[in-house]
Amino acid sequence: MEPDPSDLFLLDNRCIVIFNPSMQRKAFLSASRARRRPHVQFLSVPVLLAVCLLFAGCSLSPLAKHATAFSTVACTVIDSSEDAYRAAIKLRQDEQVTAAVYNYDKDPTWNPETDMKPLLTPEQLSARIKVLDGLKSYAASLVELTGKPSDKDTKALDAAAAGAGANLKALNQTVATDLATVIPHAPVMSSAAANGVSAAVLALGEYLIAKRIKGSLPKVTQDMNKNVVALCELLDSDIVVLRRQADVDYQQLLQDQDQFIRHQGNALNPIQHREEVGKLIDIAFKEKANDALLAKLQKALHTLALTHQALAAAAQGNNPESIQEQISGLSAAGSELGAFYKSLPTK
């Protein structure tokens, strides 16, 4: 039996399914005690709010349950997306190191400071993490709109939202550069696209800073839907470029390694020959792993946008039956992405 997304708990900022009601209560109580112990992480604020409502005996409306489920599952997708970005960057770095070894003797002008081309610079990765964290804080705020959290929990959520909002407002000034890539020949973001993304980043940042939680879920989701969709589409198009360039790089690597083996011929003893052929196979494996990871990330972000659209529509009373299906699809996409990321080799 598949778990209801609204029954997911967050431990160590990651989503974990707890099926047994008594174990759910233990997890909640353990998290409460953890507040008094240093260096111990506990349930995240949005999920804690949902749990508090349930333990207090409050009856959640179908819309409130949808908001809670969306928030929880969105957290899974966003956490996995951040991990996937870092994994893709690491795979690209490994590819660049291997390429440098093959080309070092051929190119006397090779310079690690200018010839190493990462998928994203630290600043560009940070910009994407800020967007993802902003979307996560926004999803958390939807739980607050449909519940009655305590003042203490509200303050904690407000503080997190304010931090994410401030980061987005600062990012609004550097969208064209920080949300670009350093990949050679990558399309340059047009002025119109940059303006559209800037508007979406600014709108989300201002919402999180102002924390207009006195509004209604239907109005908030309707007003913010275009911005959420715009940011998800930005990240989706981002990944199209990353996948295309990675394919070019790995194909070149395979060609270089194949030529090296054939050129050496009998100069390689059987053990060396075996090792070099093994490297060729390893490059092909990494190429497939890199593309599969980015494809799953792309799917998860696309599903996140569709699910928010379905939530906004359901909040308006339009086709409420589709929201549960979309949440289930989002949950599956996030779980698939997270599982694949964890399956990748760490070395």
Contacts in CASP RR format, 6 or more apart in sequence:
PFRMAT RR
TARGET T0000
AUTHOR 0000-0000-0000
METHOD contacts of the structure
MODEL  1
MEPDPSDLFLLDNRCIVIFNPSMQRKAFLSASRARRRPHVQFLSVPVLLA
VCLLFAGCSLSPLAKHATAFSTVACTVIDSSEDAYRAAIKLRQDEQVTAA
VYNYDKDPTWNPETDMKPLLTPEQLSARIKVLDGLKSYAASLVELTGKPS
DKDTKALDAAAAGAGANLKALNQTVATDLATVIPHAPVMSSAAANGVSAA
VLALGEYLIAKRIKGSLPKVTQDMNKNVVALCELLDSDIVVLRRQADVDY
QQLLQDQDQFIRHQGNALNPIQHREEVGKLIDIAFKEKANDALLAKLQKA
LHTLALTHQALAAAAQGNNPESIQEQISGLSAAGSELGAFYKSLPTK
2 328 0 8 1.000
3 17 0 8 1.000
3 19 0 8 1.000
4 69 0 8 1.000
5 69 0 8 1.000
5 70 0 8 1.000
5 72 0 8 1.000
5 73 0 8 1.000
5 327 0 8 1.000
5 328 0 8 1.000
5 331 0 8 1.000
6 50 0 8 1.000
6 65 0 8 1.000
6 68 0 8 1.000
6 69 0 8 1.000
6 72 0 8 1.000
7 17 0 8 1.000
7 18 0 8 1.000
7 19 0 8 1.000
7 24 0 8 1.000
8 15 0 8 1.000
8 16 0 8 1.000
8 17 0 8 1.000
8 18 0 8 1.000
8 47 0 8 1.000
8 72 0 8 1.000
8 73 0 8 1.000
8 76 0 8 1.000
9 15 0 8 1.000
9 16 0 8 1.000
9 17 0 8 1.000
9 18 0 8 1.000
9 24 0 8 1.000
9 27 0 8 1.000
9 43 0 8 1.000
9 47 0 8 1.000
9 51 0 8 1.000
10 16 0 8 1.000
10 43 0 8 1.000
10 44 0 8 1.000
10 46 0 8 1.000
10 47 0 8 1.000
10 72 0 8 1.000
10 75 0 8 1.000
11 27 0 8 1.000
11 31 0 8 1.000
11 41 0 8 1.000
11 42 0 8 1.000
11 43 0 8 1.000
12 41 0 8 1.000
13 41 0 8 1.000
13 44 0 8 1.000
13 79 0 8 1.000
14 76 0 8 1.000
14 79 0 8 1.000
15 72 0 8 1.000
15 73 0 8 1.000
15 75 0 8 1.000
15 76 0 8 1.000
15 79 0 8 1.000
18 24 0 8 1.000
18 27 0 8 1.000
24 51 0 8 1.000
25 55 0 8 1.000
27 43 0 8 1.000
28 43 0 8 1.000
28 48 0 8 1.000
28 51 0 8 1.000
28 55 0 8 1.000
30 42 0 8 1.000
31 42 0 8 1.000
31 43 0 8 1.000
31 48 0 8 1.000
32 42 0 8 1.000
34 40 0 8 1.000
34 41 0 8 1.000
34 42 0 8 1.000
35 42 0 8 1.000
42 48 0 8 1.000
43 51 0 8 1.000
44 75 0 8 1.000
44 140 0 8 1.000
45 140 0 8 1.000
45 153 0 8 1.000
45 156 0 8 1.000
45 157 0 8 1.000
45 160 0 8 1.000
46 68 0 8 1.000
46 71 0 8 1.000
46 72 0 8 1.000
46 75 0 8 1.000
46 139 0 8 1.000
46 140 0 8 1.000
46 143 0 8 1.000
46 144 0 8 1.000
46 157 0 8 1.000
47 71 0 8 1.000
47 72 0 8 1.000
47 75 0 8 1.000
47 143 0 8 1.000
48 153 0 8 1.000
49 143 0 8 1.000
49 144 0 8 1.000
49 147 0 8 1.000
49 149 0 8 1.000
49 153 0 8 1.000
49 157 0 8 1.000
50 68 0 8 1.000
50 71 0 8 1.000
50 72 0 8 1.000
50 143 0 8 1.000
52 149 0 8 1.000
52 150 0 8 1.000
52 153 0 8 1.000
53 60 0 8 1.000
53 147 0 8 1.000
53 148 0 8 1.000
54 60 0 8 1.000
58 147 0 8 1.000
58 148 0 8 1.000
60 68 0 8 1.000
60 146 0 8 1.000
60 147 0 8 1.000
61 146 0 8 1.000
62 320 0 8 1.000
63 146 0 8 1.000
63 217 0 8 1.000
63 314 0 8 1.000
63 315 0 8 1.000
64 146 0 8 1.000
64 147 0 8 1.000
66 311 0 8 1.000
66 314 0 8 1.000
66 323 0 8 1.000
66 324 0 8 1.000
66 327 0 8 1.000
67 142 0 8 1.000
67 143 0 8 1.000
67 145 0 8 1.000
67 146 0 8 1.000
67 217 0 8 1.000
67 311 0 8 1.000
68 143 0 8 1.000
68 146 0 8 1.000
69 327 0 8 1.000
70 139 0 8 1.000
70 142 0 8 1.000
70 307 0 8 1.000
70 308 0 8 1.000
70 311 0 8 1.000
70 323 0 8 1.000
70 327 0 8 1.000
70 330 0 8 1.000
71 139 0 8 1.000
71 140 0 8 1.000
71 142 0 8 1.000
71 143 0 8 1.000
73 307 0 8 1.000
73 327 0 8 1.000
73 330 0 8 1.000
73 331 0 8 1.000
73 334 0 8 1.000
74 135 0 8 1.000
74 136 0 8 1.000
74 139 0 8 1.000
74 304 0 8 1.000
74 307 0 8 1.000
74 330 0 8 1.000
75 136 0 8 1.000
75 139 0 8 1.000
75 140 0 8 1.000
76 331 0 8 1.000
76 334 0 8 1.000
76 335 0 8 1.000
76 338 0 8 1.000
77 300 0 8 1.000
77 301 0 8 1.000
77 303 0 8 1.000
77 304 0 8 1.000
77 330 0 8 1.000
77 333 0 8 1.000
77 334 0 8 1.000
77 337 0 8 1.000
78 132 0 8 1.000
78 133 0 8 1.000
78 135 0 8 1.000
78 136 0 8 1.000
78 139 0 8 1.000
78 304 0 8 1.000
79 136 0 8 1.000
80 297 0 8 1.000
80 300 0 8 1.000
80 334 0 8 1.000
80 337 0 8 1.000
80 338 0 8 1.000
80 341 0 8 1.000
81 132 0 8 1.000
81 235 0 8 1.000
81 297 0 8 1.000
81 300 0 8 1.000
81 301 0 8 1.000
81 337 0 8 1.000
82 129 0 8 1.000
82 132 0 8 1.000
83 338 0 8 1.000
83 341 0 8 1.000
84 293 0 8 1.000
84 294 0 8 1.000
84 296 0 8 1.000
84 297 0 8 1.000
84 337 0 8 1.000
84 338 0 8 1.000
84 341 0 8 1.000
85 120 0 8 1.000
85 125 0 8 1.000
85 128 0 8 1.000
85 129 0 8 1.000
85 297 0 8 1.000
86 125 0 8 1.000
87 293 0 8 1.000
87 341 0 8 1.000
87 344 0 8 1.000
88 119 0 8 1.000
88 242 0 8 1.000
88 246 0 8 1.000
88 290 0 8 1.000
88 293 0 8 1.000
88 294 0 8 1.000
88 297 0 8 1.000
89 118 0 8 1.000
89 119 0 8 1.000
89 120 0 8 1.000
89 125 0 8 1.000
91 246 0 8 1.000
91 286 0 8 1.000
91 289 0 8 1.000
91 290 0 8 1.000
91 293 0 8 1.000
91 344 0 8 1.000
92 118 0 8 1.000
92 119 0 8 1.000
92 246 0 8 1.000
92 249 0 8 1.000
92 290 0 8 1.000
93 118 0 8 1.000
94 286 0 8 1.000
95 246 0 8 1.000
95 249 0 8 1.000
95 250 0 8 1.000
95 253 0 8 1.000
95 283 0 8 1.000
95 286 0 8 1.000
95 290 0 8 1.000
96 116 0 8 1.000
96 117 0 8 1.000
96 118 0 8 1.000
96 249 0 8 1.000
98 253 0 8 1.000
98 279 0 8 1.000
98 283 0 8 1.000
99 249 0 8 1.000
99 252 0 8 1.000
99 253 0 8 1.000
99 256 0 8 1.000
100 110 0 8 1.000
100 112 0 8 1.000
100 115 0 8 1.000
100 116 0 8 1.000
102 253 0 8 1.000
102 256 0 8 1.000
102 257 0 8 1.000
102 260 0 8 1.000
103 110 0 8 1.000
103 256 0 8 1.000
104 110 0 8 1.000
117 182 0 8 1.000
117 183 0 8 1.000
117 184 0 8 1.000
118 182 0 8 1.000
119 181 0 8 1.000
119 183 0 8 1.000
119 242 0 8 1.000
119 245 0 8 1.000
119 246 0 8 1.000
120 128 0 8 1.000
120 181 0 8 1.000
120 182 0 8 1.000
121 182 0 8 1.000
123 178 0 8 1.000
124 178 0 8 1.000
124 179 0 8 1.000
124 180 0 8 1.000
124 181 0 8 1.000
124 182 0 8 1.000
126 178 0 8 1.000
127 171 0 8 1.000
127 174 0 8 1.000
127 175 0 8 1.000
127 178 0 8 1.000
127 179 0 8 1.000
128 179 0 8 1.000
128 235 0 8 1.000
128 238 0 8 1.000
130 164 0 8 1.000
130 167 0 8 1.000
130 168 0 8 1.000
130 171 0 8 1.000
131 168 0 8 1.000
131 171 0 8 1.000
131 179 0 8 1.000
131 201 0 8 1.000
131 231 0 8 1.000
131 234 0 8 1.000
131 235 0 8 1.000
132 235 0 8 1.000
133 164 0 8 1.000
133 167 0 8 1.000
134 164 0 8 1.000
134 165 0 8 1.000
134 167 0 8 1.000
134 168 0 8 1.000
134 204 0 8 1.000
134 205 0 8 1.000
134 208 0 8 1.000
135 204 0 8 1.000
135 228 0 8 1.000
135 231 0 8 1.000
135 232 0 8 1.000
135 304 0 8 1.000
136 164 0 8 1.000
137 160 0 8 1.000
137 161 0 8 1.000
137 163 0 8 1.000
137 164 0 8 1.000
137 165 0 8 1.000
137 208 0 8 1.000
138 161 0 8 1.000
138 204 0 8 1.000
138 207 0 8 1.000
138 208 0 8 1.000
138 224 0 8 1.000
138 228 0 8 1.000
140 157 0 8 1.000
140 160 0 8 1.000
140 161 0 8 1.000
141 157 0 8 1.000
141 161 0 8 1.000
141 207 0 8 1.000
141 208 0 8 1.000
141 211 0 8 1.000
141 213 0 8 1.000
141 220 0 8 1.000
142 217 0 8 1.000
142 220 0 8 1.000
142 221 0 8 1.000
142 311 0 8 1.000
144 154 0 8 1.000
144 157 0 8 1.000
144 213 0 8 1.000
145 213 0 8 1.000
145 215 0 8 1.000
145 216 0 8 1.000
145 217 0 8 1.000
145 220 0 8 1.000
146 217 0 8 1.000
149 157 0 8 1.000
154 213 0 8 1.000
158 211 0 8 1.000
161 208 0 8 1.000
161 209 0 8 1.000
161 211 0 8 1.000
162 208 0 8 1.000
162 209 0 8 1.000
162 211 0 8 1.000
163 208 0 8 1.000
163 209 0 8 1.000
164 205 0 8 1.000
164 208 0 8 1.000
165 204 0 8 1.000
165 205 0 8 1.000
165 206 0 8 1.000
165 208 0 8 1.000
165 209 0 8 1.000
166 205 0 8 1.000
166 209 0 8 1.000
168 201 0 8 1.000
168 202 0 8 1.000
168 204 0 8 1.000
168 205 0 8 1.000
168 208 0 8 1.000
169 201 0 8 1.000
169 202 0 8 1.000
169 205 0 8 1.000
169 206 0 8 1.000
169 209 0 8 1.000
171 178 0 8 1.000
171 179 0 8 1.000
171 201 0 8 1.000
172 198 0 8 1.000
172 201 0 8 1.000
172 202 0 8 1.000
172 205 0 8 1.000
175 189 0 8 1.000
175 194 0 8 1.000
175 197 0 8 1.000
175 198 0 8 1.000
175 201 0 8 1.000
176 189 0 8 1.000
176 194 0 8 1.000
179 189 0 8 1.000
179 197 0 8 1.000
179 234 0 8 1.000
179 238 0 8 1.000
180 186 0 8 1.000
180 188 0 8 1.000
180 189 0 8 1.000
181 238 0 8 1.000
181 241 0 8 1.000
181 242 0 8 1.000
183 241 0 8 1.000
183 242 0 8 1.000
183 245 0 8 1.000
184 245 0 8 1.000
186 241 0 8 1.000
186 245 0 8 1.000
187 241 0 8 1.000
189 197 0 8 1.000
196 230 0 8 1.000
197 230 0 8 1.000
197 231 0 8 1.000
197 234 0 8 1.000
199 227 0 8 1.000
199 230 0 8 1.000
200 226 0 8 1.000
200 227 0 8 1.000
200 230 0 8 1.000
200 231 0 8 1.000
200 234 0 8 1.000
201 231 0 8 1.000
203 224 0 8 1.000
203 227 0 8 1.000
204 224 0 8 1.000
204 227 0 8 1.000
204 228 0 8 1.000
204 231 0 8 1.000
207 220 0 8 1.000
207 224 0 8 1.000
212 220 0 8 1.000
217 315 0 8 1.000
218 312 0 8 1.000
218 315 0 8 1.000
218 316 0 8 1.000
221 308 0 8 1.000
221 311 0 8 1.000
221 312 0 8 1.000
221 315 0 8 1.000
222 312 0 8 1.000
222 315 0 8 1.000
222 316 0 8 1.000
225 308 0 8 1.000
225 309 0 8 1.000
225 312 0 8 1.000
228 304 0 8 1.000
228 305 0 8 1.000
228 308 0 8 1.000
229 305 0 8 1.000
229 308 0 8 1.000
229 309 0 8 1.000
232 301 0 8 1.000
232 302 0 8 1.000
232 304 0 8 1.000
232 305 0 8 1.000
232 308 0 8 1.000
233 305 0 8 1.000
235 301 0 8 1.000
236 298 0 8 1.000
236 301 0 8 1.000
236 302 0 8 1.000
236 305 0 8 1.000
239 294 0 8 1.000
239 297 0 8 1.000
239 298 0 8 1.000
239 301 0 8 1.000
240 298 0 8 1.000
242 294 0 8 1.000
243 291 0 8 1.000
243 294 0 8 1.000
243 295 0 8 1.000
243 298 0 8 1.000
246 287 0 8 1.000
246 290 0 8 1.000
246 291 0 8 1.000
246 294 0 8 1.000
247 287 0 8 1.000
247 291 0 8 1.000
250 283 0 8 1.000
250 284 0 8 1.000
250 286 0 8 1.000
250 287 0 8 1.000
250 290 0 8 1.000
251 287 0 8 1.000
253 283 0 8 1.000
253 287 0 8 1.000
254 280 0 8 1.000
254 283 0 8 1.000
254 284 0 8 1.000
254 287 0 8 1.000
257 276 0 8 1.000
257 279 0 8 1.000
257 280 0 8 1.000
257 283 0 8 1.000
258 280 0 8 1.000
260 276 0 8 1.000
261 268 0 8 1.000
261 273 0 8 1.000
261 276 0 8 1.000
261 277 0 8 1.000
261 280 0 8 1.000
264 276 0 8 1.000
265 273 0 8 1.000
268 276 0 8 1.000
289 344 0 8 1.000
292 340 0 8 1.000
293 340 0 8 1.000
293 341 0 8 1.000
293 344 0 8 1.000
296 333 0 8 1.000
296 336 0 8 1.000
296 337 0 8 1.000
296 340 0 8 1.000
297 337 0 8 1.000
299 333 0 8 1.000
299 337 0 8 1.000
300 330 0 8 1.000
300 333 0 8 1.000
300 334 0 8 1.000
300 336 0 8 1.000
300 337 0 8 1.000
303 326 0 8 1.000
303 329 0 8 1.000
303 330 0 8 1.000
303 333 0 8 1.000
304 330 0 8 1.000
304 333 0 8 1.000
306 326 0 8 1.000
306 330 0 8 1.000
307 323 0 8 1.000
307 326 0 8 1.000
307 327 0 8 1.000
307 329 0 8 1.000
307 330 0 8 1.000
310 319 0 8 1.000
310 322 0 8 1.000
310 323 0 8 1.000
310 325 0 8 1.000
310 326 0 8 1.000
310 327 0 8 1.000
311 323 0 8 1.000
311 326 0 8 1.000
313 319 0 8 1.000
313 320 0 8 1.000
313 322 0 8 1.000
313 323 0 8 1.000
314 320 0 8 1.000
314 322 0 8 1.000
314 323 0 8 1.000
END
